[in-house]
Amino acid sequence: MHENHVQMTTASPKGQVVIPQAIREQMKIGSGTKFAVYGRGDTIILKRMSLPTIKDFERLAAFGREFAKRKGITEKDVLEDD
């Protein structure tokens, strides 16, 4: 079970904010972790982002092949110029 933490942090002169250690440990956030940042009003939301894996791309390609097969789309159809 995840425990919620509310802690204080302060922005540096360069706008950098340290995520408190307890939260980094709980969420397994390490150096180099990428985040999407959303800001509105007095609220900032950080969402951890990850790059797709090779398996993600393979699943997408398999879906595309199956979709094309069901729709009767051939490689020739895809490669034709209009």
C-alpha positions as CSV (number, residue, x, y, z in Angstrom):
1,M,0.0,0.0,0.0
2,H,1.3,3.4,-0.9
3,E,1.4,6.1,1.8
4,N,0.8,9.6,0.7
5,H,3.4,12.2,1.8
6,V,2.9,16.0,1.9
7,Q,6.2,17.8,2.5
8,M,7.6,21.3,1.9
9,T,10.3,22.2,-0.6
10,T,11.7,25.5,-1.9
11,A,12.5,26.7,-5.4
12,S,16.1,27.6,-6.0
13,P,17.1,30.9,-7.7
14,K,17.2,28.9,-11.0
15,G,13.7,27.5,-10.4
16,Q,14.9,24.1,-9.4
17,V,12.8,22.2,-6.9
18,V,14.0,19.2,-4.9
19,I,11.5,16.3,-4.6
20,P,11.8,15.2,-0.9
21,Q,13.8,12.0,-0.4
22,A,10.8,10.1,1.1
23,I,8.7,10.7,-1.9
24,R,11.6,9.9,-4.3
25,E,12.1,6.6,-2.5
26,Q,8.4,5.8,-2.4
27,M,8.0,6.5,-6.1
28,K,11.4,5.0,-7.1
29,I,12.5,8.3,-8.7
30,G,16.2,8.4,-9.6
31,S,18.6,10.7,-11.3
32,G,17.6,11.4,-14.9
33,T,13.9,10.5,-14.4
34,K,11.8,12.5,-17.0
35,F,8.7,14.4,-16.1
36,A,5.9,16.2,-17.9
37,V,5.1,19.5,-16.1
38,Y,1.7,21.1,-16.1
39,G,1.0,24.4,-14.4
40,R,-2.2,26.3,-13.9
41,G,-3.1,28.9,-11.3
42,D,-1.2,28.0,-8.2
43,T,-0.9,24.3,-9.0
44,I,2.0,22.4,-10.6
45,I,1.6,18.8,-11.5
46,L,4.6,16.5,-12.3
47,K,3.9,13.3,-14.2
48,R,6.7,10.8,-14.5
49,M,7.3,9.9,-18.2
50,S,9.0,6.9,-19.7
51,L,10.1,6.1,-23.2
52,P,8.3,3.3,-25.0
53,T,10.2,0.0,-25.0
54,I,11.0,-2.2,-28.0
55,K,8.1,-4.5,-26.9
56,D,5.7,-1.5,-26.9
57,F,6.7,-0.8,-30.6
58,E,6.5,-4.5,-31.5
59,R,2.9,-4.6,-30.0
60,L,2.0,-1.5,-32.0
61,A,3.4,-3.0,-35.2
62,A,1.6,-6.3,-34.6
63,F,-1.7,-4.4,-34.1
64,G,-1.1,-2.4,-37.3
65,R,-0.4,-5.6,-39.3
66,E,-3.6,-7.3,-37.9
67,F,-5.7,-4.2,-38.5
68,A,-4.5,-4.0,-42.1
69,K,-5.1,-7.7,-42.6
70,R,-8.7,-7.4,-41.3
71,K,-9.3,-4.4,-43.5
72,G,-7.8,-5.9,-46.6
73,I,-5.0,-3.3,-46.8
74,T,-1.9,-4.6,-48.6
75,E,1.7,-3.3,-48.6
76,K,1.1,-2.1,-52.1
77,D,-1.8,0.0,-50.9
78,V,0.3,1.6,-48.3
79,L,3.3,2.3,-50.7
80,E,1.3,3.7,-53.6
81,D,1.5,7.4,-54.4
82,D,-1.7,9.2,-55.0
